[in-house]
Amino acid sequence: MSTIGKLFGRSPFSQIQLHMEQVNKCIAKMSEALEAAKVGNIERVDQLSNEVSELEHQADQIKSDIRERLLKRFFMPIDRSEVLEILSLQDGLADTAEDVCKVLTLRPLPFPADLVEDFDEFVNLNIKACEICASIINQMDELIESGFGGTEAERIRGLAREAALAEHEADVVQLKLLKKIYAHDVDFSIGEFHLWMRVTRVLSRLSNDSENLANRILKTLSLK
């Protein structure tokens, strides 16, 4: 173990990484629920929504355990408040995955053929932003070992830029998608139209929160 590791003990990011693994499971199940919604399999959507809720609950338990562990630490390589803020932003991704699934259970969502391509791209970009953040979190141990500098820090900065780009691209595709949804307003019932609005709005939180998480980690870097 490096001198920094010996001084501060085990990095808190081993537990943060465990939490992110659970967040990723929520997002993967959410993706399955979206696919089921596209083909009108509402029973499968309900099943997957329940599975995501259970995974999110497990993520909350990991989060609570991390908070308890942090309270017992005397020395840490970064402030507890910074770790807790990163954890909170990360946890928001699991919450959003659960919220997306809950919205999908409200009623079947019609999928006109001309919406599918833009919708899939929108979903993929939001998930991509989350995956980039997972990569950042998975490299935090190496960053701490390097003393928050060198090639590790540059790699984290590069990933943060990728997360910001994914968020921007998701915004662009979302606008295209919304225009097509509005073009179908005469085809959709009022309930279906508002459900589409809600699904796109909640989904967009994934890339927005991912960018915020990446920026929060950059802020931590800038303080070192």
N, C-alpha and C positions, 0 to 999 in steps of 0.2 A: 504494500500500500504506500502511496506517496506521502510526503511530509504533511501535505494538507489533509489527506485522508486520516493520518494518525492523529492529527491535532483535533479534527472535528468529529471523527468517528464516521459511522456509516452514513452515506448520503441520504437525505430524506427523499431523494428522487427515485430511489428503488421502490418506495411505496407509491409515489406519484405515478410511476410507470405502470405499476400494477393497477392503479385506478384507471389509467388511460386504456389499458387492455380491456377493462370492463366497459368503458365508454365505447370502444371500437365494436364490441359485441352488440351493444344497443344499436349502433348505427348500421351494422350489417343486417340485423333483424328488421330494422326500419326499411332498409332497401328491399328486402324480401316482401314486406307488407305493401310497398309501393308497386312492386311487380304484380302482386295478387290483386291490387285495386285496379290496375290497368286492364285486367281480364275479367273484372267483375266478380272475383271470388271473395265475397264478403265474409264467408265463414272462415276462410284462411286469414283474412285481414284481422278478424276478431281474435283468432288464435295467436297470431304473431304479435298483436298489440298486447295481449296478456303476457307473452314471453318477454317483450321489451320492458314492460312494467316491472316484472320480476328482476330482470337484469339491472334496471335502473335502481331498484331497491338495494340490490347487492352492491352497486356502486356507492350508494349512500352509506352503507355500512363500512365500506373501505374508507370512505371520506371521513367518517366519524373516528375510525381507528387512527387515521393519519393525524387528525387534530389532537387526539389524546397523546400520541407519541411525541408530537411537536412540543407539547406542554412540558414534557419530561426532559427535553434537551437543554443543555447548558450552553454548549458551543455549537454553532452552525455556520456553514460557509456563506449563507445568505440569511437575511432577516426572516424571522417567522412570518411576519406580516406579508412579505413578498411571496413566500411559499403558499400561504393560505389564499392569497388573491389568485395565484396561478391555479390552485386547486379548485377554487370557486368557478373560475372561467371554464376550466376543463369540465367540471360537473355540469355546467350549463349545456354542454353539447349532448350529454345523456338525457337531460331534461327535455331538450328540443326533440330528440329522436322519439321520446315517449309521447310528446305533444303531437307530433306529426301522425303517429299511429292512432292516437285518440281521435283526431280529426277525421281520419279515414274511416273510422267505425261509425260515424254519424249517419251516413247513407251512401249508397253506391255513387261513385264519381264517373260521369260519362267521359269517354276519351275519344273525341273525334280524331280521325286519322291525321289531320294536319297539325295536331298539337303534340303528337307523340315524340317526334324528333327533338323539338325544342325542349319539351319536358324532360326527356332523358338526358339531354345535355345539361340542363339546369340542375337536375339531381346529381349528375356525375361531378359537376364543378363544385357543388357544395360538399360532397363527400371527399373530393380531392383536397379541398382546403383542410378538412378534418384530418386526413391522412398525413398531410404535410406537418400539421401540428404534432401528430403522434410521432413523426420522425424527429422533430425538435426535442420533444420530451424524452425520447429514447436516447438522445445524445447528451443529455444534461449531465450525466455522471462524468463523461469524458471532458465536458466543459469545465466542471468543477476541478477535476484532476489537473487540467491544464492551467488552473489559476485564472480562468475567465479570459484567456487570451489566445493568441496564435491562430493556427488553422482551424481549430475547433470553433472559436468565436466567429471567424469568417464564414464557416459552414452554416452556423446557426443564422447569421445575418442573411445569407443567401436563401435559406429556407423560408425565412420570414418574408422576404421579397416575393417568393413564389406563392406564399399564402395570400399576400395582398393582391397579387395578380389574379389568382383564382377567384378571389372575392369580387374583383372588378369584372372579370369575365362572366361571373354568375349574374351580376347586376345587368350586364348588357343583354344576356340571354333572357333574363327574367322580363325585361321590357318587351322583347320580341314576343315572348310567350303571352304576356298580358294583353298585347295588342290583338293577338289571335283569339284570346279568350273573350275579349270585348266584341270581336267580330261575330262571335257565336251567341251573343246575349239574347237573340231572338229564338235560338234553338234550345237554350238551357232554361229550366225553370228558375225562379228566383232563388230557391234553395240551392240548386246546383251551381248557379253562378257565384253565390256567396261562398259556397264550399270551395270552389276553385280559388277564389281570392284568398281564403284563409289558408289553404294548403300551400300556395306559393309564398305567402307572407311568413308562415312558420318555418318552412324549409329554408328560406333565405337567412334565417338566424344562424344556421350552421356555418356558412361562410363568414358572416359578419362576426360571430363570436370567435371563430378560428383566427381571423385577422386580429381581433382584440387580444387573444391569447398570445399570438406570436409577438405582437407589439409590447405586451407586458413583459415577456421574456427579454426582448430587446432593451427595454427600460432597465431591467435588472442588470443586463450586461453593461449598460452605460454608467451604472453606479459603481462598477468595480474598477 
